[in-house]
């Protein structure tokens, strides 16, 4: 990583040093010149939950993977640390490369699409927190909707055909009763969901208008130990670990009756890839076809460590949304029949996986608390 007198960015585009100098590397050499026949993928949102699992999956398939990341004063690449190879140390082993770009900056998207010339583009980047989208609706719409449009245009104008995947969301269905399939009407109930609907239809439009191989993946809720800690499932499992270790006593939540179709993110990235391997582009719902409430998730997670959630959960009205989505349950018949995809992990396996992971984190935290390094009040 970084020494005390040097900060190395996780990109092949530049390396920043404490004395203010900057070493700039050249753009990637086109594969037609380099003689490399590997497939190449470009991923936006590579540092997120889905991006990290997709990167692992594509690397296992022999791909060269390029990811676009936003500039930040803090490292945000933790989900990729275990697979990152510094090209300065092992240039021949570096099959994943990161570049600075942003969905709000069309020029950066065009630059990297044209210089990398990927075979496949996966647009996973978004301001993806539904509740937060009510707080920052303009930004959410610009990144989620307009950002997808900018990327579609960059792909359309590329000097070679590129297959494109657009990450949709089950939240697009909103108040439409379950089960929801590819033919179910959209009725979004948040700025995030409305922006995703716009991105979905722009993807369809570019497919029909320009003959692009562009697919929409309408993925229902998918979780993992890599889920952000401000999402309800991870918030619950983090609290379970901390409560079990005596680091926390209460968990504050909102609507416990909301029902979701929860799957494992590691399973769902295979469906993304399968969509781009078909002879014809299309749109697919990806789901477990099982629905569970937040209360059921609480019961499963707390009981896993021998606790009763009712002793620890407090309802806080601040976590209720202006417009709620009551029930989501996907009908993934098309994905199962056409893509031959099905989830490998079910609800109980998912919860157990997340609780086990967060118990380990809580144990590490307890060591720090016991040594006075951090306060037990520093809740996630």
C-alpha positions in Angstrom: 0.0 0.0 0.0 1.5 3.4 0.9 4.6 4.2 3.0 4.8 7.1 5.4 6.3 9.4 2.9 4.5 8.3 -0.3 0.9 7.9 -1.4 0.3 5.6 -4.3 -3.1 5.8 -6.1 -4.6 2.6 -7.3 -4.5 3.6 -10.9 -2.2 3.2 -13.8 -2.8 6.8 -14.8 -0.8 8.6 -12.2 1.2 8.3 -9.0 1.1 11.2 -6.5 4.0 11.9 -4.2 4.2 14.0 -1.1 6.6 16.5 -2.7 3.9 17.4 -5.2 5.4 15.8 -8.3 3.3 13.5 -10.5 4.4 10.6 -12.7 2.0 10.1 -15.6 1.8 6.8 -17.4 0.8 6.4 -21.1 -2.6 5.4 -22.2 -3.2 1.6 -22.7 -1.8 0.2 -26.0 -4.6 -1.1 -28.3 -4.7 -4.9 -28.2 -4.6 -5.0 -32.0 -1.1 -3.6 -31.7 -0.1 -5.5 -28.5 -1.2 -8.8 -30.0 -3.3 -9.6 -26.9 -6.4 -11.7 -27.6 -7.9 -11.7 -24.1 -11.4 -10.2 -23.7 -11.4 -6.8 -22.1 -14.1 -5.4 -19.8 -14.6 -1.9 -18.6 -16.5 -1.5 -15.3 -17.9 1.7 -13.7 -18.6 1.3 -10.0 -15.8 -1.2 -9.7 -15.0 -0.3 -6.1 -18.6 -1.2 -5.0 -20.0 -4.5 -3.9 -21.1 -5.6 -7.3 -18.0 -4.2 -9.0 -15.6 -6.2 -6.8 -17.5 -9.5 -7.3 -17.8 -8.9 -11.0 -14.1 -8.2 -11.2 -13.2 -11.4 -9.5 -15.6 -13.3 -11.8 -14.2 -11.8 -15.0 -10.6 -12.3 -13.9 -11.4 -16.0 -13.3 -12.6 -16.1 -16.9 -9.3 -14.7 -18.2 -10.4 -11.2 -18.8 -8.4 -8.0 -18.6 -10.4 -5.7 -16.4 -10.4 -1.9 -16.4 -12.3 0.0 -13.8 -13.3 3.7 -13.6 -13.0 5.3 -10.1 -13.7 8.7 -8.8 -10.9 10.8 -7.4 -11.1 10.9 -3.6 -8.8 12.2 -0.8 -9.3 8.8 0.9 -8.7 5.4 -0.6 -12.0 3.7 -1.5 -10.6 0.5 -3.0 -10.9 -1.8 0.1 -13.1 -4.2 -1.7 -10.4 -4.7 -4.4 -7.3 -4.8 -2.2 -7.1 -8.6 -2.2 -7.0 -8.8 -6.0 -5.0 -5.6 -6.8 -1.5 -6.1 -8.2 0.6 -3.0 -8.3 1.8 -2.7 -11.9 5.1 -1.1 -10.7 5.9 -4.3 -8.8 4.5 -7.0 -11.2 3.6 -5.5 -14.5 3.0 -8.9 -16.2 0.6 -10.0 -13.5 -1.6 -6.8 -13.5 -4.8 -7.9 -15.2 -6.9 -5.2 -13.4 -6.2 -1.5 -14.0 -8.0 1.5 -12.5 -8.5 4.9 -14.1 -9.9 8.2 -12.9 -13.2 9.1 -14.4 -16.7 10.1 -13.4 -20.2 9.6 -14.8 -20.8 13.3 -14.6 -17.8 13.9 -16.9 -18.6 12.8 -20.5 -15.0 13.6 -21.7 -13.4 11.2 -19.3 -15.8 8.5 -20.3 -15.1 9.0 -24.0 -11.4 9.1 -23.3 -11.2 5.7 -21.6 -13.7 3.9 -23.8 -11.7 5.0 -26.9 -8.3 4.2 -25.4 -9.2 0.9 -23.8 -11.6 -0.3 -26.6 -13.2 -2.9 -24.3 -15.3 -5.8 -25.6 -17.8 -5.3 -22.8 -18.9 -2.3 -20.6 -20.7 -2.8 -17.4 -22.3 0.3 -15.9 -22.6 -0.4 -12.2 -21.9 3.0 -10.9 -24.6 5.0 -9.1 -25.7 6.9 -6.1 -27.5 3.8 -5.0 -28.9 4.6 -1.6 -32.7 5.0 -2.0 -33.2 7.0 1.2 -30.3 9.3 0.4 -31.7 10.0 -3.0 -34.5 11.9 -1.4 -31.8 14.1 0.2 -29.8 14.7 -3.0 -32.2 14.2 -5.8 -30.4 16.4 -8.4 -27.1 14.6 -7.9 -28.7 11.2 -7.9 -30.5 11.9 -11.2 -27.4 13.3 -12.9 -25.2 10.3 -12.0 -27.8 7.5 -12.4 -29.8 8.7 -15.4 -27.6 11.3 -17.2 -24.4 9.3 -16.4 -25.8 6.2 -18.1 -26.7 8.3 -21.1 -23.2 9.8 -21.3 -21.7 6.3 -21.2 -24.1 4.9 -23.8 -23.1 7.8 -26.1 -19.4 7.1 -25.5 -20.0 3.4 -26.4 -22.1 4.3 -29.4 -19.3 6.5 -30.8 -16.5 4.0 -30.2 -14.6 2.8 -33.3 -15.7 -0.8 -32.7 -18.9 -2.6 -31.5 -19.0 -2.9 -27.7 -21.5 -4.9 -25.7 -23.1 -2.8 -22.9 -24.7 -3.8 -19.6 -26.9 -1.4 -17.7 -27.5 -2.1 -14.0 -31.2 -1.7 -13.3 -33.0 -2.1 -10.0 -36.1 -3.8 -8.6 -36.9 -0.4 -7.1 -38.0 0.7 -10.5 -41.2 -1.4 -10.0 -42.0 0.5 -6.8 -45.7 0.1 -6.0 -46.3 -2.5 -8.7 -47.6 -5.6 -7.0 -45.4 -8.7 -6.9 -44.3 -10.9 -8.6 -42.5 -8.4 -10.9 -41.1 -9.6 -14.3 -39.7 -7.9 -17.4 -43.3 -7.1 -18.5 -44.4 -5.6 -15.2 -45.0 -1.8 -15.3 -42.6 0.5 -13.6 -43.9 2.7 -10.8 -40.8 4.3 -9.1 -41.2 5.6 -5.6 -37.9 7.5 -5.1 -35.6 9.8 -7.1 -33.2 6.9 -7.3 -35.8 4.6 -8.8 -37.0 7.2 -11.2 -33.5 7.8 -12.4 -33.0 4.1 -12.9 -36.1 3.9 -15.0 -34.8 6.7 -17.3 -31.5 4.8 -17.6 -33.4 1.6 -18.5 -35.4 3.2 -21.3 -32.4 5.0 -22.7 -30.6 1.7 -22.9 -33.6 0.2 -24.7 -33.7 3.3 -27.0 -30.0 3.0 -27.9 -30.5 -0.7 -28.6 -33.4 -0.1 -31.0 -32.2 3.1 -32.6 -28.6 2.3 -33.2 -28.6 -1.5 -33.1 -26.3 -1.6 -30.1 -25.9 -4.8 -28.1 -27.2 -3.2 -24.9 -28.9 -5.2 -22.0 -30.7 -4.1 -18.9 -30.2 -6.3 -15.8 -33.1 -5.7 -13.4 -31.5 -7.2 -10.3 -33.5 -7.5 -7.2 -31.9 -6.8 -3.8 -28.5 -8.5 -3.6 -26.4 -8.4 -0.5 -23.1 -9.7 0.8 -20.4 -9.1 3.5 -19.2 -6.3 1.1 -22.5 -4.4 1.3 -22.2 -0.8 2.4 -22.8 -0.5 6.2 -25.6 2.1 5.7 -27.8 -0.4 3.8 -30.4 -2.1 6.1 -29.1 -5.7 5.8 -25.5 -4.9 6.6 -26.6 -2.4 9.2 -28.4 -5.3 10.9 -25.5 -7.8 10.7 -22.9 -5.3 11.9 -25.1 -4.5 14.9 -25.6 -8.3 15.6 -21.8 -8.7 15.8 -21.3 -5.6 18.0 -24.2 -6.4 20.3 -23.0 -10.0 20.7 -19.6 -8.7 21.7 -21.0 -6.0 24.1 -19.9 -3.1 21.9 -23.5 -1.9 21.2 -26.9 -2.3 22.8 -29.5 -0.8 20.5 -30.2 -0.9 16.7 -32.3 1.9 15.2 -34.4 1.0 12.2 -37.4 2.2 10.2 -40.1 0.2 8.4 -39.8 -3.5 9.5 -42.7 -4.6 7.3 -41.0 -3.9 4.0 -40.5 -7.1 2.1 -37.6 -7.7 -0.3 -36.3 -10.5 -2.6 -32.8 -10.8 -1.2 -30.0 -12.7 -2.9 -26.2 -13.0 -2.8 -24.4 -10.4 -4.9 -21.7 -13.0 -5.8 -24.3 -15.1 -7.6 -25.8 -12.2 -9.5 -22.7 -11.0 -11.3 -22.7 -14.2 -13.3 -26.1 -13.2 -14.6 -24.7 -9.9 -15.7 -21.9 -11.6 -17.7 -24.3 -14.2 -19.2 -26.5 -11.4 -20.6 -23.6 -10.2 -22.7 -22.7 -13.7 -24.0 -26.0 -14.2 -25.7 -26.6 -14.0 -29.5 -29.2 -11.2 -29.0 -29.4 -8.4 -26.5 -32.3 -8.3 -24.0 -33.6 -7.3 -20.6 -33.7 -9.7 -17.7 -35.0 -9.9 -14.1 -32.6 -11.5 -11.8 -34.1 -12.7 -8.5 -34.4 -15.6 -6.0 -38.2 -15.5 -6.3 -38.5 -15.5 -2.5 -39.5 -12.5 -0.4 -38.7 -11.8 3.3 -39.5 -8.8 5.5 -37.0 -6.7 7.4 -38.4 -8.3 10.5 -37.7 -11.8 9.2 -34.1 -10.7 8.4 -33.8 -9.5 12.0 -35.1 -12.7 13.3 -32.7 -14.8 11.2 -29.7 -12.7 12.0 -30.2 -12.3 15.8 -31.2 -15.9 16.4 -28.0 -17.0 14.6 -26.1 -15.8 17.6 -28.7 -16.7 20.2 -30.2 -13.2 20.7 -33.7 -11.9 20.5 -34.0 -8.9 18.2 -36.9 -7.4 20.1 -34.5 -6.7 23.0 -32.4 -4.5 20.9 -34.3 -2.9 18.0 -35.8 0.6 18.4 -38.0 2.1 15.7 -36.9 5.6 14.6 -39.2 7.6 12.4 -36.2 9.3 10.8 -35.6 6.1 8.8 -39.1 6.0 7.2 -39.0 7.2 3.6 -41.4 9.8 2.1 -42.7 7.1 -0.2 -42.3 3.4 0.8 -42.0 0.4 -1.4 -44.0 -2.3 0.4 -43.1 -5.6 -1.4 -40.7 -6.7 -4.1 -40.5 -10.3 -5.4 -39.0 -11.1 -8.7 -40.1 -13.5 -11.4 -36.8 -14.6 -13.0 -38.3 -17.2 -15.4 -36.6 -15.6 -18.4 -33.2 -15.5 -16.9 -33.5 -19.1 -15.8 -34.6 -20.3 -19.2 -32.5 -18.2 -21.5 -29.4 -17.6 -19.5 -29.6 -20.9 -17.6 -28.9 -19.0 -14.4 -30.2 -19.7 -10.9 -29.0 -18.5 -7.5 -26.6 -20.8 -5.6 -27.3 -19.2 -2.2 -30.6 -18.8 -0.5 -31.9 -16.5 2.2 -30.6 -18.3 5.3 -27.2 -18.9 3.7 -26.9 -15.2 2.9 -27.8 -14.1 6.4 -25.4 -16.6 8.0 -22.6 -15.5 5.7 -23.0 -11.9 6.6 -23.3 -12.4 10.3 -20.2 -14.6 10.4 -18.2 -11.9 8.6 -19.4 -9.2 10.9 -18.8 -11.2 14.0 -15.1 -11.3 13.0 -15.1 -7.5 12.5 -16.7 -7.0 15.9 -14.0 -9.2 17.5 -11.3 -7.0 16.0 -13.1 -3.9 17.2 -13.3 -5.3 20.7 -9.6 -5.7 20.9 -9.1 -2.1 19.9 -11.8 -1.0 22.4 -10.2 -3.0 25.2 -6.8 -1.4 24.4 -8.3 2.1 24.5 -7.6 2.6 20.8 -11.2 3.4 19.9 -14.5 4.1 21.7 -17.2 1.5 21.8 -19.6 4.4 21.0 -18.2 4.7 17.5 -21.0 2.7 15.9 -21.0 2.0 12.2 
